[in-house]
């Protein structure tokens, strides 16, 4: 215990995303068993409130039929077999539905606490788990004492709440010995629902407090020392796979932005299949601006995007190669290409004006 204290005290830094993801892969997530208990108790309360009257009535009717017609059943006869099959079906359905509901409640309780997780780390055999010395340390650790105290507190709180809920009904319990069976069933159902609701209210407080405790404990366990933060940063920065992935993501983002700028271009200058440079120009700009460029497959994508957006595509192989080699994206073209580019843009402008003039001519 004393060896662990300084180590825990030195963990002053919040955990990184990588640390949290590594912990999740190992199965180390926030989980409160009391939250699961609360959901299962909620499911049990719903089952008792909605299904118990129908199931009790069905079973009572089945046994009433058996007692009233007991002399008509032949041992081994079809009537007795049919009756037993119906009784068996009723019992199976009565047990299967609550089992499914409680299982769903347990699954929902875990999904609300953490994302779906499949990890073999918690069940991997370890020598420390079968070591008597390690087992004794776990048995008498501070965590074991806390769990023991939590168990006693939970029993005390739930027991007290149930006692105060049932105590006012003590007079009704005395009449159950002489009451009609149907009345007894009603009393039992009423008391059962009251006990479940009281328990549910008590467990709500316990589950909320335990979840907050478990989350705080998990967060402290994931915290890192300053040296661990430095080591992780060095590891991530020096990992070729991570560097390559970051570079790839940046290139993809840059290419997406480049392709999104093509529809706003003024003209695309191309070598038919190898080079493409998209230029943008208006009269407020000092010089044409390169908004996209590419070779081979990227060049063909630029051309297709331009054609879809009705951006003029001019084939000029020498100019396309020269622009691709001398200008970068979001830069103005070099001065030595002003004349050639001006001729291309002038041609495009005249072409647009001619089309707009033709479109405005009155038709006979």
Secondary structure, 3 states (H helix, E strand, C coil): CHHHHHHHHCCCECCCHHHHHHHHHCCCCCCCHHHHHHHHHHHHHHHHHHHHHHHHHHHHHHHHHHHHCHHHCCCCCHHHHHHHHHHHHHHHHHHHHHHHHHHHHHHHHHHHHCCCCCCCHHHCCCHHHHCHHHHHHHHCCHHHHHHHHHHHHHHHHHHHHHHHHHHHHHHHHHHHHCCCHHHHHHHHHHHHHHHHHHHHHHHHHHHHHHHHHHHHHHHHHHCECHHHHHHHHHHHHHCHHHHHHHHHHHHHHHHHHHHHHHCCCCEEEECCCCEEEEEECCCCCCCCEEEEEEECHHHHHHHHHHHHCCCEEEECHHHHHHHHHHCCCCCECCHHHHHHHHHHHHHHHHHHHHHHHHHHCCCC
